[in-house]
Amino acid sequence: MSWSEGGTGQDALPYPYYIDIVTKRYFDGVDNKQMEKVLDCFTEDAILTEQTSNTVHNGIGAIRAMFEKLFADFSDIWHGNFVHTADPQSNTVCSQFTVLITPQGGDELRYENCNRFYLKGDKFHRVYVYMSGDNLLKEGDA
């Protein structure tokens, strides 16, 4: 059976796993600029799409380049005030949250975002990011 977003045949993980991978692994890694911790959450052929501007990062190399740019462009990053809805049967989790992010030499920005994570096995395979402001997930030099 081939994989599809939220499709049948997914292996359900325990509900707490979805919250853990999103908050304690992925966003904690982003907030602390721990590249390997962040990338360990993705499959090699994952696709991350910033949906608001339709910016697509195809594959782990492009996702790494995007995070390298994000980490260089912003001095401080914080994600919190999470509200999660996980569906183990479709191996998905949706997270709403606040982002406080400070551009190098600039003033703090506040975003209210939502991400939809589709897992393949125990890693993110497709991620859709909906931002309340300008796209901060620009393409990096892959």
Legacy VTK file of the C-alpha trace (Angstrom):
# vtk DataFile Version 3.0
C-alpha trace
ASCII
DATASET POLYDATA
POINTS 142 float
0.000 0.000 0.000
1.389 3.414 -0.913
1.543 6.312 1.549
-0.887 9.220 1.265
-1.531 12.198 3.533
-3.934 11.071 6.218
-4.683 7.977 4.162
-5.631 4.525 5.299
-3.069 1.980 6.362
-1.200 4.305 8.740
0.353 2.825 11.847
-1.221 4.638 14.795
1.250 5.869 17.392
0.325 6.595 21.015
-1.385 10.004 21.308
1.406 11.489 23.513
3.959 10.715 20.781
2.407 13.319 18.467
2.574 16.037 21.122
6.136 15.063 22.034
7.528 15.131 18.472
5.912 18.515 17.812
6.782 20.303 21.068
9.712 18.580 22.781
11.607 17.572 19.679
10.720 19.773 16.690
9.836 23.178 18.160
12.320 22.833 21.031
14.989 22.147 18.405
13.909 25.170 16.361
13.793 27.476 19.397
17.267 26.363 20.507
18.674 26.287 16.951
19.586 22.603 17.207
19.657 21.618 13.547
20.133 17.850 13.959
17.323 17.643 16.525
15.015 19.437 14.068
16.012 17.382 11.031
15.684 14.110 12.950
11.908 14.754 12.963
11.696 14.504 9.134
11.901 11.685 6.604
14.639 12.111 3.977
12.074 12.916 1.271
9.858 15.135 3.414
8.224 18.229 1.953
7.581 21.362 4.024
5.235 23.916 2.470
4.701 27.430 3.796
1.140 27.454 2.561
0.414 31.169 2.859
3.015 32.064 0.198
3.153 28.591 -1.422
6.868 28.231 -0.693
7.868 24.560 -1.003
10.976 22.982 0.530
11.373 19.588 -1.136
13.601 17.070 0.654
15.784 17.155 3.742
18.513 19.219 2.018
16.110 22.030 1.157
14.570 21.870 4.635
18.063 22.109 6.175
18.898 25.137 3.988
15.630 26.812 5.012
16.438 26.334 8.714
20.037 27.515 8.245
18.634 30.761 6.827
16.003 31.062 9.567
18.593 30.512 12.317
20.957 33.082 10.761
18.264 35.719 10.114
16.697 35.664 13.598
18.441 36.078 16.947
15.603 34.734 19.101
12.836 32.239 18.315
10.085 31.008 20.649
7.036 28.824 20.009
4.388 28.319 22.700
0.745 28.543 23.753
0.153 25.289 21.880
-3.228 23.793 21.089
-2.905 20.342 19.474
-5.327 18.011 17.767
-3.842 14.624 16.962
-5.452 11.820 15.004
-3.482 8.606 15.518
-5.647 6.715 13.012
-4.469 8.980 10.171
-1.021 9.576 11.749
-1.491 13.361 11.750
-1.327 16.262 14.182
-2.461 19.862 13.833
-0.898 22.481 16.104
-1.898 26.092 16.674
0.626 28.260 18.493
2.190 31.656 19.102
5.590 32.548 17.644
7.769 35.319 19.070
10.712 35.898 16.747
13.333 38.647 16.608
15.133 39.558 13.369
18.861 40.224 13.751
19.063 43.841 14.949
15.281 44.280 14.801
12.208 44.304 16.990
10.343 41.210 18.118
7.530 40.011 15.845
4.470 38.056 16.983
2.758 35.461 14.823
-0.239 33.196 15.422
0.415 30.137 13.282
-0.947 26.700 12.550
0.958 23.663 11.279
-0.453 20.429 9.923
1.963 17.499 10.259
1.499 14.244 8.343
3.750 11.464 9.594
5.082 8.487 7.701
5.966 5.982 10.374
7.284 8.072 13.253
8.608 11.114 11.318
7.158 14.128 9.523
6.668 13.411 5.822
4.505 16.398 4.833
4.239 19.631 6.814
1.981 22.553 5.945
2.676 25.875 7.690
0.063 28.616 7.849
1.522 31.979 9.005
-0.344 35.017 10.211
2.239 37.382 8.714
4.990 37.494 6.112
6.679 34.214 5.217
9.701 33.680 7.495
10.550 30.290 5.953
12.365 31.476 2.864
14.449 29.290 0.618
18.034 28.860 1.728
21.130 28.002 -0.273
20.823 24.251 -0.749
LINES 1 143
142 0 1 2 3 4 5 6 7 8 9 10 11 12 13 14 15 16 17 18 19 20 21 22 23 24 25 26 27 28 29 30 31 32 33 34 35 36 37 38 39 40 41 42 43 44 45 46 47 48 49 50 51 52 53 54 55 56 57 58 59 60 61 62 63 64 65 66 67 68 69 70 71 72 73 74 75 76 77 78 79 80 81 82 83 84 85 86 87 88 89 90 91 92 93 94 95 96 97 98 99 100 101 102 103 104 105 106 107 108 109 110 111 112 113 114 115 116 117 118 119 120 121 122 123 124 125 126 127 128 129 130 131 132 133 134 135 136 137 138 139 140 141
